[in-house]
Amino acid sequence: MPKCFERYKLVHVEATLIADKGVRVPTTLIAGESACTSVLCMLEMYRSLKNDFTLLDRKAVFALVYAAIGLSCIYYLKNPEFLADILSNTRFEHFGNYVAHSESNNLPPLGYWVVVVTIFYFVIPAAVIKLSYRENLGDYGLRLSIEKGFWKLFALCSVVILPLVYWMSLTSSFAAKYPFFQVYNGDPYLSSAFFVWESIYFAQFFGLEFFFRGFLVHSLKPAFGIYSIFIMTVPYCMIHFGKPPAETFAAIFAGVFLGWLSLKNGSIWLGLALHCTVAFTMDVFALYNKGLL
């Protein structure tokens, strides 16, 4: 217990003993002593906190705090109705309504979602790395070269994963969730709009892989080593809440595996390639099973 708390307790004990002897203790005296002790307490706590925080790894602290802030912002800002509300009664009101209430398909709100997640997954962390840390993005998973054995491992993972993806696409929970892209006016799904969607969908996965397997893993690596993989996996699993249970639990194993690859090879490219492959085939399988292809 800090000494200031002992002093604060002593003031009240002394006042109680004096009062018990029949001597009236001025309230202002007790209040003044208590106030002074409280100030000393706060100063001592500040010094203690300052000393503790100087021992912390600042990159790890920023990465974890930003993860909480960034994921919270995505959760609340990704709703296109939010955009429509803030643009109402402005010259951009029509644009906000177009994004939130598109009549032909839901590509506009999906595009808005991708913009939001890309800002918080990639733009802000990348800016911090370059402008504040003065480091290269290549040290956070964006190496220009791919690791040795990339295509062999990609093929092996695809052979294992794709049959599972097809099996899951037959379940009602996945059929209800995928694809995210929806057509409202009767146009065929296999159109230019579908491929635009897949392109921005892949861009979203780039941001996601960079944030979790790049920024988080490599920011936490100096302080936590291999444990950075498991720390990253917790929020990664949580962003899958609301999706089919099988996908949520699979995200735990995928997070650990892809995090290990990034930690070992310093690259997010294999994770990105697998994510995009799974996402595209899931959409195609879902549309095929619904008779929409």
N, C-alpha and C positions, 0 to 999 in steps of 0.2 A: 504494500500500500504506500503511495507517495506520502512524503512527510507533511504536505499541506493538508491532507485529509486528517492526519493525526492532530494537527494544530486546530483544525475546524472542530473536531470532536472535543478537544480539550477546552475550547472556549465555552461550549455548551455545558460541559461537566462542571466547570468552575462556576458558571452562572447558576446552575441548579443547586450546587452546594451552598452558595451565598444566600440564595433565596430560601433554602431550607432553614437557615439560621435566623430568619426573620428580617433580613436586610433586603430592602427593596433595590433591585438592580435596574438602573435606567435602561429602558428599551433601546434608546438611541446608542448606548454604549455597546449593547449586545449586537445590534444591527451593524454598527460600524466595524466591530471586530470581525463579524461574520463576512461582511463585504470585503474587507481587506484580505481575509483568509481566502475567500473565493477567488479574488484576483491573483493572489500568489499561487493558488491551485491551478488556475488556468495557464499561468506563465510556466509553471513546472511541467504541466501536461504538454504544452506547446514545445518546450525544449526536448521532452522525452520523445514526442512524435517526430520532431525534426531529426533527432539522432537516429531513430529507427529508420526513417525514410531514406537517410543518406546511405544506409546499408543495402537498399533495394536495388535490383537491376531495373533501370528506368525503362528499357525497351520492353521487358516483360510486363511491367506495370502498365505501360501505355497500351500494349497489345491486348491485355485482358480487359482493361477499362474500356478501351475503344470497341472491343468485341461486344460488350454489354450495350454500349451506346448505339453502335452501328446497327446491330440486329434489332434493337428496339425501334430505331428510326425506320428501318425497312418495314417492320411489322405494321407500323401506323401510317406510313406515307405511301405504301404500295397500292392502297385502295384508290382507284381512279376517281371515286366520289370526293376524295380529299382534294384532288386537283380541281374538280369542277366547283367545289365550294370556295376555294381561295381565288378562283378566277371569275366567280360570279360578280356581276355589276362592274366588270372591267371591259376593256376593249377586246380581251381574249376570252370572254365568256363562251362564245361559240366554239372555240377550240376545246375548252374544258368539257363542254357538253358532248362534243364529237368523240372525245377520248372515252368518256364515261358511258355514253349511250349510243355506240355505233350500231347501225341498223343492219348492215350486211354481214359482218363477222366481228369477232372480238379481238382482231389484230391490234387495233389502237390501244385498248386497255392493256393488252399483253406487252405492247411496245413500251408503254409508260412504266409498267412493272420492271421491264428489263433495264430501262434507264435508271430507275431508282436503285435497284440492286447493284448495277455497275458502278454507280457513284460511290456507294458505301463499301462495296466489296473490293473495288480496284482503284478508282480515281483518288480517293482520300488516302488510303494506305500507301499507294505508290508515290503520292506527293510528299507524304511524311518521310518516306525512305530517301527520296531524292533531295528534298529541300531541307529537312531537319537532320536526318542521319548522315546525309552526304555519302550515301552508299549506292552501289549498283543494284538494279532490280534482278540481275543475274544471281546475286547472292540470296535471293528470296524465291528461287524456283523458276526464274525466267531465263535460264541459260539458252543461248541460241542453238547450241548443239544438243542432239538427243543422245541418251545414254547407250552404251554398248548393249546389244541384245534387245533393243527396243521392240522391233517388229516381231521377234520370236515370242517375247513375253506378251505382247499385245495379242498375237494370234492365239496363244495358249489361253489367255484370260477370256477372249471372245468365245472360244469353243466351249468353255465351261459356263459362261454367263448367258449367252444368247438362248440356249434351250430353256433356261430358267425364266428368262424374260418372256419367251413365248408362252410357257406354261402359266406364268402369272397374268399374262394378258387375257387369258381365258376366264379368269375369276371375275365375279361381279364387282368387287371393290375397285379393281383396276379399270374395268370397263366404264365405271361411273366417273373415274377421275381423269382418264386419258382418252384422247389427247386434250391438252389445254386449249388448243385452237378449236374454235367452234364456228360453224357457218350457219347463218340465220335465214338467208334469202333463197335457199335452194340451189345455189351454185355448187358445182362439184368440189369435193375436198381437195382432190389432186389438181391444184391450180398454182398460179404464180404466188398467190397469197400464202399458200401452205409452205412453199419453199422460202419465202421471206420470213415466215414464222420460224422455221427450222434454223435459219441463219442467225436470227437474233436470239433464239434459244441457245445456240452454241455460244454466242457472245456472253450470255448470262452464265453459262458453265465455265467460261474462261475466268470471269470475275470470281465465281464461287471457288474454283480450284486455287486461284491465286490467293484469295483471302484465307482459306482454311489450310491448304497444304503448303502455301508459300509464305504469306505474311505471318500467320500465327505460329506455324511450326518453327520457322527460322528466327522469329523474334524471341520465342521462348527457349530455343535450343541452348544458348549460352548459360541460362540459369537452370534449366531443368533437364537438359540432355534428351535422352530417349523418352522421358516422361512427357515431353511436349506433344508427342503423338496422342497420348491418351487425354491430355488436357484439351487439345483441339477437338477430339472426337465427341466430347460432351455437347458443346453447342452445335456441332455438325449434326448429331443425332436429333437434337431438339428442333432444328428447322424442318425436320420431316414430320413433326407432330401434325396430325390432321390428314396425313396421307395413309394409304393402306398399311396395316400393321406389318405385313411382310417386308414392305419397302423400308419402314422405319427401323426394324431390327437388322435388315441387311445393311443399312447405312452405318451401323456400329462397326461391323466387320470391314466394310469398304473404307470407312474412315481410318481405321487402324492400318489396313494394308496400304492404302494410297499415301497415308502419312509416313509410313515406314519407307516407301519408295522415294518420297521426296526428301526425307532426312538422309537416306543412304546415297542417293544420286544427285541431290540438289536440283531436281527438276520436277515440274508439275505436268509435263507434256503427256506422259503415259496416262495419268489420271484423267486429263482432259479428253484424250482420245477415247478412252473407255466410257467416260460419262456421255460424250456426244453419240457414240455408237449405241449405247443402251437406250438413250433418250429417243433417237431417231427410229430405231427398230421397235421400240415400245409404241410409238405413235403409229407406225405403219401396221404393226400387228393389231392394235386396237381398232383402227379403221377397217382393216380387212375382216376382222371378226364381227364387226357391226354391219358388214356389207356395204361400206361407203367407199370402197376402192373399185 
